[in-house]
Amino acid sequence: MSARNRQRARRRAGIGPDQAAHLDRWHRAAEIRDEWLRIALHTEPADRETAERAITGLYALLGRRRPRFHWAASPRQAVDLLDEPPIRLGGPVDPTAGWYVAHQLAVAAHQLGGRLDERAGPAGAFWWTTEQIVRTRPPADALAAGVSLAELLVVGVRDSLNRSVHDGLRTPLRAALAEAVGEPPGLRWHGQHDAPWVAYHDVRRRLRPGLFHPDDDRQLDLWADVARSCGWWWPREDVCVVTERTSVAHTEPLPGALHGEVRTHNRHGPAVGYADGWGGHAWHGTAVPAWVIDEPTAERIGAERNVEVRRCAIERLGWDAYLDQARLALVAEAPDPGNPGCRLQLYDLPQRVWGAPARVLLAVNGSVERDGHRRRYGLSVPADLDDPVAAAGWSYGLSGEQYARLLRRT
């Protein structure tokens, strides 16, 4: 953000000199956050030399020698290289197990985070009102309302990156890995996709140089170098399997996001993928099986148990095609009072598919999508509703008469 735009933001928010200083620091924090988001989305080949040097440094912190490195094109290939059963957590940790080094690294990272939090000070009590403010208002307005910079960093950096990276990138890959091999070998690290926790601590130390103890700074540097240089990795006793970075990462801005969040989406293939062709699929931020993107059919939709996956598959197929393939019976249709020029359509859903009597209301979104079109969507409504207008009102918690008096819905 330019200096002129920052001054405008301060004037709009009506903040004083102290809050203005916090706002300047926030803008710097947002720049660092976006830098780490780019790292998480990076699709260039891994920097193998840096990755191996940093991982060797982490092994050395545990008093261990450099492992043998095996590189894999993707997490799917890494699982084949590991050739080990899933780890059952919850029981005693076996120090003779090959994955014990991964356990030690997890303990070290947890302890590091605790020390860094202690040095940085508390992020605030996060009372309900404070959390509502920081999650629903722009940063300048939140600071003007009394939210601390520390609280803003939690939501605007840590939580923002968790949503974009953990939910957006790691979740589709974990789902695809589980679908391919069942429960995959555990206790792994995620390289570029570990950006959220590394970035949060990196932001705090770059805003306040000298904040952390030099030894902790050096350890954080090692974790940061790994995140900047490679993909997922499985540390074991004498060997470490490391994957390349993703080769594709398709995202779109998260609607209504205040802190630069993105979500994964690709209607033509994997949303997050690797050079060997393996990857995870996502539809507007929801992780889905490959068939949803590649071969959606009414039959497959009917057999799917997950309601969110069903919704995504119908949207991918298109409502007109789904209605035709599924042969849904039209109950009634009517003009949409809340969206002039559009119609509401009420259909019966087959009980054998949906498990209980239900109906679906088809409507057109009142707001325009990024591509200039209005999305057609379906809402499940009670089976005893026969009037499309009453069904639309029910979805808003209104009666049909109340909904009919709306000037326009969004």
GUTI-990742 format. One line per 4 residues: number of its first residue (from 0); their letters; for each residue x, y, z of N, C-alpha, C. Coordinates in pm, whole numbers. Atoms other than C-alpha are relative to their C-alpha. Last residue first. Example, Ala and Ser with C-alpha at 12.3 -4.5 7.8 and 13.67 -1.06 7.14 Angstrom:
# GUTI-990742
1> sa> -82,-119,-6,1367,-106,714,-77,109,73 ~ 89,-119,0,1230,-450,780,90,120,0
***
This chain:
# GUTI-990742
409> trrl> -137,16,50,-2808,-1051,-229,36,-146,-6 ~ -88,78,-87,-3180,-981,-196,139,-8,-63 ~ -98,81,74,-3378,-699,-353,84,-76,101 ~ -33,-79,118,-3675,-486,-252,98,-74,-90
405> lray> -140,-43,11,-3805,-755,-21,20,82,-126 ~ -11,-145,-14,-4187,-756,12,144,50,-6 ~ 57,-64,119,-4229,-1108,-129,12,152,6 ~ -98,6,108,-3991,-1237,139,-51,74,-123
401> qegs> -110,-91,-30,-4225,-1114,412,103,1,-112 ~ 48,-137,13,-4528,-1279,252,111,102,27 ~ 9,-32,142,-4341,-1607,203,-45,143,-22 ~ 118,59,62,-4247,-1606,570,0,35,-149
397> lgys> 115,-88,21,-3894,-1525,669,-120,-81,-49 ~ 69,-12,-129,-3602,-1721,816,-120,92,-6 ~ -43,-122,-68,-3395,-1647,507,-60,14,139 ~ -147,3,-1,-3418,-2001,361,58,124,67
393> wgaa> -47,93,-105,-3786,-2009,466,152,1,9 ~ 10,-68,-129,-3853,-1700,251,52,-86,113 ~ -106,-101,-3,-3721,-1879,-56,-3,76,131 ~ -126,72,-19,-3942,-2180,23,117,97,5
389> avpd> -6,38,-141,-4244,-1952,69,130,-74,31 ~ -24,-124,-74,-4171,-1799,-271,8,-28,149 ~ -140,-42,12,-4132,-2145,-427,31,127,78 ~ -8,-131,66,-4472,-2257,-287,146,44,-8
385> dlda> 46,14,138,-4521,-2628,-207,16,128,-82 ~ 16,-131,63,-4324,-2650,117,-35,-19,-147 ~ 139,-43,-8,-4388,-2983,292,-23,139,-57 ~ 82,64,102,-4061,-3139,171,-145,48,3
381> pvsl> 90,106,-49,-3851,-2897,373,-94,-51,-109 ~ 107,-58,-82,-3587,-2701,177,-93,-114,44 ~ 90,103,-52,-3251,-2792,23,-102,65,92 ~ 12,4,-145,-3111,-2490,-159,-95,-113,40
377> gyrr> 112,73,-57,-2991,-2493,-519,6,-2,151 ~ -32,90,-111,-2770,-2245,-702,-127,-66,51 ~ 123,73,-32,-2756,-2047,-1023,33,-102,108 ~ -5,145,-19,-2461,-1808,-1024,-139,-55,32
373> rhgd> 65,31,-127,-2498,-1461,-1167,-14,-151,12 ~ 123,77,3,-2249,-1377,-1438,-58,-15,141 ~ 110,-79,52,-1991,-1099,-1464,-133,-72,-5 ~ 0,9,146,-1686,-1325,-1429,-116,74,-64
369> revs> -115,-69,55,-1629,-1209,-1070,3,-3,-153 ~ -129,65,-24,-1981,-1316,-976,112,80,-66 ~ -71,44,119,-2278,-1076,-975,133,-63,40 ~ -122,-75,28,-2505,-1048,-673,74,-64,-117
365> gnva> 31,-141,21,-2868,-1161,-648,121,84,-33 ~ -63,-89,-97,-2776,-1525,-698,-32,145,-33 ~ -114,-68,61,-3025,-1713,-915,54,99,101 ~ 8,-145,6,-3261,-1962,-752,125,54,-69
361> llvr> -99,-58,89,-3337,-2332,-757,-23,149,-11 ~ 42,-126,61,-3525,-2463,-455,115,52,-85 ~ -108,-94,27,-3465,-2827,-371,-59,121,-71 ~ 15,-71,126,-3714,-3057,-205,117,96,-17
357> apag> -57,-134,6,-3684,-3319,62,-31,61,-135 ~ 75,-88,90,-3819,-3654,179,58,141,5 ~ 120,-49,-68,-3537,-3845,349,-75,88,-99 ~ 16,63,-131,-3229,-4044,246,-123,43,75
353> wvrq> -33,-97,-104,-3121,-3811,-36,-31,-51,140 ~ -132,-59,17,-3101,-4068,-315,41,82,121 ~ -98,110,7,-3390,-4304,-235,142,54,-12 ~ -33,46,-135,-3593,-4001,-125,105,-109,-2
349> pldy> 35,140,-25,-3580,-3853,-475,46,-46,138 ~ -122,80,-1,-3562,-3472,-459,-37,-145,31 ~ -8,114,-92,-3878,-3288,-560,136,-67,-13 ~ -1,137,52,-3825,-2958,-739,-4,-100,116
345> lqlr> 1,96,-111,-3907,-2593,-667,-14,-141,-57 ~ 53,130,42,-3814,-2327,-923,16,-99,115 ~ -23,102,-102,-3769,-1957,-846,-65,-129,-47 ~ 107,86,-47,-3748,-1721,-1141,49,-96,107
341> cgpn> -42,138,-20,-3536,-1422,-1237,-116,-81,59 ~ -45,57,125,-3626,-1085,-1389,44,-145,10 ~ 83,-25,118,-3647,-910,-1054,62,-56,-128 ~ -99,-4,108,-3447,-1076,-773,-74,18,-132
337> gpdp> -123,-61,-48,-3624,-1050,-436,107,14,-106 ~ 24,-139,-41,-3971,-1107,-579,127,71,44 ~ -70,-24,-127,-3847,-1418,-766,-21,145,41 ~ -98,-109,6,-4107,-1504,-1033,62,23,138
333> aeav> 60,-132,-16,-4274,-1841,-969,108,105,-20 ~ -95,-108,23,-4218,-2213,-1017,-73,132,7 ~ 60,-130,33,-4391,-2526,-893,112,98,-31 ~ 118,-18,-85,-4335,-2894,-815,-72,128,-37
329> lalr> 26,-139,-37,-4094,-2978,-1098,-130,8,79 ~ 136,-47,31,-4007,-3349,-1091,-16,144,48 ~ 71,-54,-116,-3638,-3439,-1101,-134,57,-45 ~ 144,2,27,-3527,-3649,-1395,-80,44,122
325> aqdl> 65,56,-119,-3177,-3706,-1250,-152,-9,-15 ~ -49,136,-28,-3010,-3663,-1589,-75,-66,116 ~ 33,89,111,-3224,-3365,-1696,42,-144,30 ~ 146,18,2,-3218,-3189,-1361,-40,-98,-110
321> yadw> 36,87,-112,-2842,-3247,-1340,-150,-27,1 ~ -40,138,32,-2781,-3110,-1689,-40,-95,112 ~ 85,46,110,-2982,-2795,-1612,32,-145,-36 ~ 133,38,-46,-2817,-2758,-1272,-89,-52,-113
317> glre> 98,-99,43,-2466,-2767,-1407,-140,-45,36 ~ 78,55,110,-2224,-3059,-1388,-92,105,-61 ~ -94,29,109,-1975,-2861,-1178,-74,-54,-122 ~ -43,-127,59,-2254,-2710,-967,95,-24,-117
313> iacr> 114,-54,74,-2406,-3055,-914,39,132,-67 ~ 14,79,122,-2066,-3197,-820,-116,51,-84 ~ -105,-38,95,-2004,-2917,-572,-15,-73,-133 ~ 26,-137,45,-2338,-2972,-398,102,42,-106
309> rvev> 116,3,92,-2286,-3348,-384,-27,139,-57 ~ -51,55,126,-1937,-3296,-234,-113,-8,-103 ~ -78,-105,63,-2090,-3070,29,58,-47,-133 ~ 90,-98,60,-2363,-3327,107,78,112,-69
305> nrea> -37,-132,-52,-2115,-3609,161,-81,108,-70 ~ 58,-19,-133,-2285,-3945,98,27,140,56 ~ -92,-69,-90,-2226,-3963,-278,-67,31,133 ~ -69,97,-85,-2437,-4227,-456,92,64,102
301> gire> 96,69,-85,-2684,-3975,-597,64,-98,96 ~ 47,-96,-99,-2403,-3757,-725,-96,-67,97 ~ -105,-12,-101,-2248,-4056,-896,-41,97,110 ~ -10,128,-71,-2575,-4131,-1076,106,7,110
297> atpe> 108,6,-98,-2633,-3765,-1163,8,-129,81 ~ 125,52,55,-2295,-3757,-1333,-104,-1,111 ~ 119,-6,-87,-1970,-3569,-1271,-123,-52,-73 ~ 113,75,55,-1674,-3696,-1474,-121,5,92
293> divw> -25,66,128,-1353,-3491,-1438,-124,-64,-63 ~ -52,-91,102,-1423,-3233,-1168,2,-67,-138 ~ 83,-122,-4,-1647,-3429,-933,43,97,-110 ~ 116,17,89,-1475,-3751,-1040,-88,124,-4
289> apva> -30,-36,139,-1145,-3631,-888,-123,-8,-90 ~ -64,108,77,-1280,-3640,-534,16,40,-146 ~ 94,95,61,-1359,-3301,-374,78,-113,-66 ~ -72,116,53,-1187,-3052,-143,-100,-104,-49
285> tghw> 39,128,-61,-1407,-2744,-107,77,-114,-65 ~ -48,15,-136,-1245,-2407,-181,-38,-128,71 ~ 24,-121,-78,-1443,-2311,-490,33,-21,148 ~ 103,-79,68,-1427,-2668,-620,-35,117,90
281> ahgg> 81,-88,-85,-1112,-2852,-520,-95,80,-87 ~ 100,-80,69,-907,-3139,-658,-80,84,99 ~ 128,-5,-68,-585,-3284,-519,-93,96,-71 ~ 40,-122,-69,-276,-3385,-710,-136,-13,66
277> wgda> 83,25,-118,-80,-3644,-905,-38,133,65 ~ 142,9,33,38,-3563,-1257,-91,-24,117 ~ 29,137,43,408,-3639,-1199,-148,-22,-31 ~ -48,24,136,484,-3265,-1199,-28,-141,-49
273> ygva> -144,20,11,269,-3205,-895,37,-41,-141 ~ -55,120,61,-79,-3075,-827,150,4,-14 ~ -137,1,-50,-307,-2839,-641,64,-128,-51 ~ -19,-138,-44,-638,-2751,-807,140,19,55
269> pghr> -40,-22,-140,-625,-3078,-997,15,149,31 ~ -101,96,-45,-814,-3072,-1327,36,26,145 ~ -53,81,110,-1041,-2854,-1544,105,-102,43 ~ 107,79,60,-1278,-2679,-1301,53,-95,-108
265> nhtr> -34,26,140,-998,-2553,-1079,-106,-92,-58 ~ 110,29,93,-1044,-2395,-737,58,-25,-139 ~ -37,76,119,-832,-2342,-428,-123,-30,-85 ~ 48,139,-9,-920,-2066,-183,34,-69,-131
261> vegh> 36,60,128,-753,-1733,-117,-55,-139,26 ~ 17,145,9,-727,-1512,191,-37,-43,-142 ~ -69,59,114,-594,-1158,153,-15,-149,-16 ~ -144,12,-22,-689,-1037,499,70,-80,-110
257> lagp> -59,-126,-46,-1042,-901,482,152,-3,3 ~ -118,11,-87,-1198,-1180,278,55,138,33 ~ 17,-71,-126,-1549,-1115,146,120,-2,92 ~ 98,-109,-3,-1523,-1378,-125,-12,60,139
253> lpet> 113,44,-83,-1200,-1581,-98,-99,114,9 ~ 20,-72,-126,-979,-1472,-386,-121,-54,75 ~ 81,-118,26,-920,-1749,-642,-17,73,133 ~ 75,-62,-108,-661,-2023,-647,-86,114,-53
249> havs> 103,-89,54,-498,-2271,-884,-84,55,116 ~ 81,-41,-116,-173,-2422,-759,-98,105,-49 ~ 119,-82,30,31,-2614,-1014,-71,31,130 ~ -24,-56,133,385,-2757,-997,-119,82,-49
245> tret> 111,14,95,377,-2820,-624,38,62,-134 ~ 111,-92,-22,716,-2830,-459,-112,-30,-99 ~ -7,-125,75,928,-3140,-488,-114,92,43 ~ 67,-14,128,906,-3401,-220,31,134,-64
241> vvcv> 42,-139,22,1147,-3500,55,-66,9,-137 ~ 64,-6,131,1208,-3847,198,-61,139,-16 ~ 105,-102,6,1455,-3834,486,-53,4,-142 ~ 38,-43,133,1672,-4131,579,-109,106,10
237> derp> -121,-22,79,1865,-4245,883,-29,52,-140 ~ -123,20,-77,1599,-4237,1154,126,34,-80 ~ -10,129,-66,1308,-4087,958,141,-16,58 ~ -128,30,-64,1203,-3741,844,-5,-134,73
233> wwwg> 17,102,-103,907,-3740,600,137,-28,63 ~ -116,85,-29,891,-3430,383,-26,-88,121 ~ 18,84,-119,627,-3223,203,124,-87,23 ~ 136,40,-33,742,-2960,-45,-4,-85,125
229> csra> 46,133,42,1072,-2779,-78,-146,-22,35 ~ -80,73,99,1276,-2456,-54,-57,-132,-49 ~ -27,-75,122,1101,-2174,128,54,-87,-113 ~ 127,-42,59,943,-2393,395,22,72,-132
225> vdaw> 68,119,51,1277,-2563,463,-129,40,-72 ~ -71,43,120,1453,-2227,489,-63,-125,-60 ~ 37,-89,110,1185,-2102,730,70,-42,-130 ~ 136,34,41,1227,-2406,956,-44,86,-119
221> ldlq> -3,133,61,1602,-2348,963,-138,-41,-50 ~ -58,-12,134,1563,-1974,1023,3,-135,-72 ~ 109,-46,87,1331,-2050,1315,50,18,-142 ~ 86,115,27,1613,-2254,1469,-116,40,-91
217> rddd> -69,93,90,1856,-1967,1425,-87,-122,-31 ~ -3,-57,134,1615,-1716,1574,63,-97,-100 ~ 133,23,56,1559,-1948,1868,-11,59,-140 ~ 12,144,28,1932,-1956,1936,-135,-34,-62
213> phfl> -74,38,122,1952,-1576,1898,-10,-149,-34 ~ -135,41,-36,1675,-1523,2158,73,-45,-126 ~ -21,138,-41,1371,-1354,2007,146,-25,37 ~ 103,47,-93,1272,-987,1996,33,-138,55
209> gprl> -58,29,-130,1598,-862,1845,-98,-54,101 ~ -132,65,6,1420,-700,1553,59,-17,140 ~ -73,-36,-123,1055,-615,1634,135,-72,-1 ~ 55,-126,-51,844,-610,1316,78,51,121
205> rrrv> -40,-104,95,1070,-870,1158,-60,135,35 ~ -141,-35,-21,1044,-1086,1472,45,108,-99 ~ -22,-65,-129,665,-1076,1475,146,38,19 ~ 56,-135,-1,629,-1144,1105,33,71,130
201> dhya> -90,-83,80,864,-1443,1120,-49,144,-4 ~ -115,-36,-83,664,-1595,1407,96,91,-77 ~ 49,-74,-117,341,-1583,1207,116,44,89 ~ 22,-140,35,519,-1684,886,-43,83,120
197> vwpa> -131,-63,17,653,-2008,1035,-18,149,-27 ~ -60,-18,-132,309,-2105,1166,137,65,-8 ~ 75,-78,-99,129,-2036,839,72,20,133 ~ -17,-146,-4,405,-2140,592,-78,68,112
193> dhqg> -13,-35,-142,399,-2511,676,15,150,17 ~ 134,-7,-59,263,-2565,323,3,9,153 ~ 62,-127,35,602,-2478,172,-138,16,62 ~ -81,-91,79,754,-2770,360,-69,133,-26
189> hwrl> 64,-39,126,472,-2996,478,77,106,-78 ~ 3,-146,5,609,-3201,762,-38,40,-141 ~ -70,-61,112,529,-3566,820,-4,152,19 ~ -114,-78,-47,431,-3758,1127,87,48,-116
185> gppe> 17,-127,-70,196,-4004,959,131,69,33 ~ -93,-6,-112,215,-4272,693,-2,138,64 ~ -141,-5,38,-97,-4246,478,91,0,122 ~ -66,-86,-97,-442,-4373,588,150,4,-31
181> gvae> 56,17,-133,-592,-4514,271,68,96,96 ~ -73,104,-75,-354,-4519,-24,-63,-32,134 ~ -89,85,79,-522,-4323,-303,58,-116,79 ~ 77,74,100,-825,-4177,-126,88,-99,-76
177> alaa> 81,100,-71,-615,-4081,176,-81,-85,-97 ~ -93,103,-47,-363,-3911,-51,-75,-110,73 ~ -39,82,115,-638,-3724,-236,94,-112,42 ~ 116,78,42,-789,-3603,91,36,-91,-117
173> rlpt> 19,107,-99,-447,-3498,223,-118,-88,-39 ~ -106,99,19,-383,-3307,-99,-13,-115,98 ~ 25,82,120,-721,-3133,-92,106,-107,-22 ~ 118,86,-13,-663,-3034,276,-32,-79,-128
169> rlgd> -29,129,-62,-306,-2910,236,-121,-93,2 ~ -98,80,74,-378,-2637,-17,22,-138,60 ~ 8,-9,145,-691,-2444,83,92,-94,-75 ~ 130,41,53,-752,-2541,445,1,-8,-152
165> hvsr> 40,127,-61,-387,-2537,553,-132,-49,-60 ~ -99,105,24,-272,-2275,304,-43,-134,58 ~ -44,9,139,-544,-2013,260,84,-124,-26 ~ 116,20,88,-728,-2063,589,44,-21,-145
161> nlsd> 57,133,-26,-413,-2116,791,-116,-28,-94 ~ -81,99,72,-260,-1815,618,-48,-142,27 ~ 15,-21,143,-545,-1590,732,78,-104,-80 ~ 125,63,42,-545,-1741,1080,-24,15,-149
157> rvgv> 3,144,-29,-177,-1666,1135,-126,-66,-53 ~ -116,72,52,-157,-1330,958,-15,-150,22 ~ -37,-47,133,-475,-1124,989,121,-67,-61 ~ 106,21,99,-632,-1312,1279,48,30,-141
153> vlle> 53,136,-12,-332,-1356,1508,-100,-28,-112 ~ -95,92,62,-165,-1039,1381,-49,-144,6 ~ 17,-11,145,-475,-833,1463,95,-95,-73 ~ 123,72,36,-467,-958,1820,-23,2,-150
149> alsv> -25,143,-22,-104,-850,1856,-122,-83,-36 ~ -73,52,115,-183,-513,1697,26,-149,14 ~ -146,-15,-6,-442,-455,1967,64,-54,-127 ~ -67,129,16,-812,-408,1890,151,22,0
145> gaal> -69,46,-120,-935,-78,2032,64,-137,-10 ~ 98,48,-98,-1204,24,1783,66,-58,124 ~ 68,-117,-54,-952,234,1586,-101,-39,107 ~ -94,-68,-89,-739,-79,1544,-65,122,65
141> adap> -19,83,-118,-1038,-270,1406,95,66,99 ~ 117,-16,-85,-1129,15,1171,15,-82,128 ~ -3,-136,-55,-776,25,1028,-118,22,95 ~ -101,-20,-104,-770,-355,994,1,139,62
137> prtr> -133,-21,57,-1100,-379,803,101,33,109 ~ -29,-137,42,-1388,-504,1017,137,8,-65 ~ 104,-54,88,-1549,-848,1056,28,141,-49 ~ 32,91,110,-1285,-1074,1210,-99,59,-100
133> viqe> -119,25,80,-1117,-811,1430,-31,-90,-119 ~ -51,-120,65,-1447,-677,1558,113,-33,-97 ~ 96,-41,102,-1608,-1013,1629,51,121,-77 ~ -14,92,112,-1294,-1129,1808,-96,36,-112
129> ttww> -125,-31,70,-1294,-821,2028,15,-88,-123 ~ 19,-125,74,-1661,-869,2117,124,37,-79 ~ 87,22,115,-1607,-1235,2205,-16,127,-82 ~ 140,7,-39,-1311,-1157,2428,-86,-10,-125
125> faga> 93,37,106,-978,-1227,2269,-140,-25,55 ~ 98,93,-56,-771,-1215,2588,-97,-51,-105 ~ 124,-61,-46,-475,-1063,2411,-100,-104,45 ~ 71,-58,115,-189,-1187,2197,-129,68,41
121> pgar> 133,54,33,24,-1242,2503,-63,72,-117 ~ 107,-47,-86,392,-1147,2495,-134,-51,-46 ~ 80,-103,69,646,-1179,2215,-109,58,88 ~ -80,-120,23,903,-1357,2433,-83,112,-61
117> edlr> -33,-58,-130,650,-1609,2568,79,129,-17 ~ 120,-65,-53,508,-1672,2222,29,69,132 ~ 21,-121,80,858,-1740,2089,-124,76,48 ~ -99,-101,-40,930,-1982,2374,-21,131,-76
113> gglq> 29,-46,-135,606,-2173,2317,96,108,46 ~ 116,-89,5,662,-2190,1943,-36,55,136 ~ -43,-126,60,1009,-2334,1997,-114,100,-3 ~ -71,-74,-105,869,-2595,2234,51,133,-53
109> haav> 98,-44,-100,617,-2706,1973,68,82,109 ~ 76,-110,59,883,-2715,1701,-102,54,98 ~ -88,-116,10,1115,-2924,1920,-75,121,-56 ~ -19,-54,-135,836,-3166,2013,84,127,-4
105> alqh> 129,-58,-39,743,-3212,1647,9,61,139 ~ 12,-129,68,1110,-3262,1561,-131,69,35 ~ -90,-94,-66,1138,-3533,1826,-7,138,-64 ~ 60,-36,-129,830,-3709,1688,87,102,72
101> avyw> 109,-92,34,980,-3700,1340,-73,46,125 ~ -61,-130,28,1299,-3851,1482,-106,103,-37 ~ -20,-70,-128,1088,-4130,1633,65,137,-22 ~ 61,-133,4,967,-4227,1284,22,80,128
97> gatp> -66,-83,100,1209,-4518,1254,-53,142,-3 ~ 72,-5,128,1081,-4664,1579,72,94,-96 ~ -74,79,98,1338,-4731,1853,-66,3,-138 ~ -122,-69,42,1213,-4447,2073,83,-78,-100
93> dvpg> -108,98,3,863,-4604,2079,128,67,-50 ~ -91,-24,111,610,-4340,2179,118,-96,10 ~ -134,-46,-37,341,-4476,2408,88,15,-124 ~ -70,90,-90,-10,-4501,2263,136,57,37
89> glri> 79,17,-121,-232,-4231,2117,64,-92,101 ~ -32,-90,-110,-107,-4229,1761,-89,-29,120 ~ 116,-10,-88,-123,-4524,1526,36,85,121 ~ -36,-11,-141,139,-4469,1258,-127,18,81
85> pped> 41,-122,-69,38,-4594,915,39,-4,147 ~ 141,-5,-40,242,-4885,778,-34,134,64 ~ 15,31,-141,574,-4830,599,-147,10,37 ~ 40,141,-15,677,-4834,233,-7,-40,147
81> lldv> -6,29,-143,853,-4497,255,-31,-147,28 ~ -140,12,-39,925,-4481,-119,13,-38,147 ~ -54,125,55,563,-4556,-203,145,-21,42 ~ 59,109,-78,445,-4282,35,51,-135,-51
77> aqrp> -74,10,-127,689,-4039,-129,-53,-115,85 ~ -120,78,25,535,-4111,-471,81,-19,128 ~ 44,135,37,196,-3993,-349,120,-90,-26 ~ 29,79,-121,357,-3698,-171,-46,-142,-32
73> saaw> 126,-39,-64,492,-3587,-510,-16,-76,130 ~ 69,-99,82,802,-3603,-733,-124,55,68 ~ 118,53,67,1006,-3776,-466,-69,111,-77 ~ 94,-100,50,1358,-3703,-344,-112,-68,-78
69> hfrp> 66,54,119,1552,-3943,-125,-105,102,-43 ~ 117,-67,57,1797,-3789,120,-49,-74,-124 ~ -2,18,145,2031,-3992,339,-129,61,-55 ~ 64,121,55,2029,-3841,685,31,-17,-148
65> rrrg> 72,-26,125,2284,-3594,827,-62,-130,-51 ~ -82,-26,118,2384,-3692,1179,-90,23,-122 ~ -1,107,100,2165,-3661,1486,82,41,-122 ~ -120,80,-20,2211,-3459,1803,13,-113,-99
61> llay> 37,119,-77,1852,-3338,1793,121,-88,30 ~ 57,-48,-126,1956,-2989,1683,-37,-116,91 ~ -112,-29,-90,2173,-3165,1423,-50,53,134 ~ -48,128,-56,1862,-3316,1262,110,26,103
57> lgti> 102,42,-98,1725,-2962,1224,37,-135,62 ~ -13,-84,-119,2051,-2851,1061,-102,-36,106 ~ -117,51,-73,2038,-3147,822,22,80,127 ~ 47,122,-68,1687,-3034,729,115,-63,78
53> area> 85,-39,-113,1824,-2686,653,-50,-122,78 ~ -82,-65,-102,2114,-2814,439,-84,35,123 ~ -80,103,-67,1892,-3060,252,87,61,110 ~ 86,88,-79,1634,-2792,173,83,-102,78
49> terd> 45,-71,-120,1894,-2536,65,-83,-91,90 ~ -118,-26,-84,2064,-2781,-173,-41,69,129 ~ -40,120,-75,1734,-2913,-306,118,26,93 ~ -141,-35,-19,1588,-2578,-407,60,-109,89
45> apet> -57,-18,-134,1262,-2734,-518,145,46,-8 ~ -65,118,-60,1130,-2684,-869,63,33,134 ~ -130,28,60,910,-2375,-926,60,-126,64 ~ 8,119,85,542,-2383,-830,130,-28,-75
41> hlai> -111,6,96,528,-2141,-536,-3,-131,-78 ~ 57,24,133,184,-2119,-374,107,-21,-106 ~ 88,117,-8,314,-2154,-17,-55,-39,-136 ~ -86,117,-22,599,-1914,-96,-85,-128,2
37> rlwe> -62,31,130,350,-1665,-243,93,-121,12 ~ 103,65,80,153,-1687,80,55,-36,-137 ~ 7,141,-39,473,-1615,269,-110,-75,-75 ~ -125,64,45,529,-1291,78,-2,-149,32
33> drie> 20,29,142,163,-1204,136,125,-63,-62 ~ 98,110,15,217,-1236,510,-17,-38,-146 ~ -75,123,-31,531,-1019,490,-92,-121,-13 ~ -94,24,110,334,-744,312,78,-130,23
29> aarh> 77,54,111,50,-778,564,89,-28,-121 ~ 33,140,-30,296,-735,851,-76,-64,-116 ~ -123,77,20,431,-416,692,-25,-148,25 ~ -22,6,144,77,-282,664,128,-77,-32
25> wrdl> 90,101,57,21,-377,1028,20,-13,-151 ~ -60,131,-26,331,-186,1133,-89,-111,-55 ~ -117,13,87,192,124,963,67,-136,19 ~ 51,27,135,-143,66,1135,116,-14,-99
21> haaq> 39,141,7,28,36,1473,-48,-36,-140 ~ -125,77,-1,199,370,1415,-29,-149,-7 ~ -59,-14,134,-135,521,1316,130,-77,-9 ~ 64,100,85,-286,380,1637,53,6,-143
17> dpgi> -45,132,-46,-34,577,1837,-59,-110,-88 ~ -140,27,35,-89,892,1627,47,-139,43 ~ -100,-92,-51,-470,884,1649,141,-42,-35 ~ -89,50,-104,-724,699,1438,105,103,37
13> garr> -1,-95,-110,-1025,838,1252,90,-42,113 ~ 21,70,-126,-1074,525,1040,-2,95,119 ~ 131,64,1,-1124,723,721,-30,-65,134 ~ 104,-103,-12,-830,952,803,-139,-63,5
9> rarq> -1,-55,-135,-599,658,873,-112,102,18 ~ 57,101,-90,-700,479,554,-4,52,142 ~ 145,0,20,-636,796,354,-68,-99,94 ~ 52,-121,-64,-288,827,504,-152,7,-14
5> rnra> -4,22,-144,-216,466,411,-56,120,75 ~ 115,84,-35,-334,530,56,-3,-29,149 ~ 123,-80,13,-90,820,28,-123,-81,38 ~ 10,-89,-115,199,615,168,-128,83,-7
1> sm> -80,-121,8,135,345,-93,-20,86,124 ~ 84,-119,0,0,0,0,88,124,0
***
